[in-house]
Amino acid sequence: MRTLMVGLATAAGLMLGTAGVAAADDVIVYDGATGIPWSWPTEGACISDGPDMHLENVGEDNLYQYWYCLQHDDGLWYLHNSDQPTHEE
């Protein structure tokens, strides 16, 4: 099992008009030893490793229990953990 740490967290809660709809918290998973985000050349490879990847902080691992793979501008696929079962790009 790889030791990981949480990297970047996106917006904690966006308020849309008066509806009060909050956005999900989302983090990119980093290698704890190097501080470099984990990335894969294909979505399938990212999805294959996703269930076995864990955040370094157990509390955050429990908070961000959902994960998905997202292709970034560099063409690589990055593992994101979220506190919501679905995400919007």
N, C-alpha and C positions, 0 to 999 in steps of 0.2 A: 504494500500500500504506500502510496506516495504522500509525503507530508506537504501540505499546502497551506497557504495563507490567503486571506482575503486581500484583494487589491483595491480596485476602484469601486465605490458605491455611487450609484446614480441618484437622481432626485428622490427624496424620501416621501414627498406627497405633494402632488400638484392639485390645486383647487381649480375646478373648471366652473366658471360662473358661480351660481349659488347652490349648485347641486352637491358640492362637497365630495366629489369623487376623488379618491387618492390613487396615485400610481404605485405600482409594486416597487419594492427595493430589489435591486439587482446588482450582483458583483461578478467581476471577472476572476477566475481562479488562477492564482499564481503559484509557481514553484517556490516553496519555502526556503530552499537552499540558495537559489540564484536571484529570486525576486522578479524573474521573467514570467510573463503570462504563458500558461500552457496553450499550445496551438497544434493543429493537425492540418495536413494537406487536403483532407477530404471530410465531408460531413459524416460519412459512415465511420471513419476512424474515430472522430470525436464522440459520436454516439456510442460506439463500442466501449470506449474508456469511461464515459460519463458516470455510470453507476458505481465505479470503483474509486472515483476521485472524492476526496474529502477535504474539507477546510481544516486548517490547523487548529483553530479554536473550536472546541466541541460545541460550545453554546451557539456559535455562528453556524456551525454545521447543522444544528437542529433548527435554527431560525430560517436558514436558506436551504430548505430540504428539497426544493424542486430545482431542476437543472434543464438547460437546453443548449444547443450549439448554434452559434451565429457566425456567419461569414463577415469578416471585416474588410476594409478597403484594400488591405494587402493581399487578399485572396485566400488567406488562411482561415481556418475555423477555430473559434475560441469557445471554451466552456464557460457558461454563465450560470451562476446559482441565483435563485430567486425565492422570495417568500410567497409567491403566488404560483398556482399550478399552470397558469397560462401567461404568455407575454405578448406584448405588441411592439412592433418595431417602429 
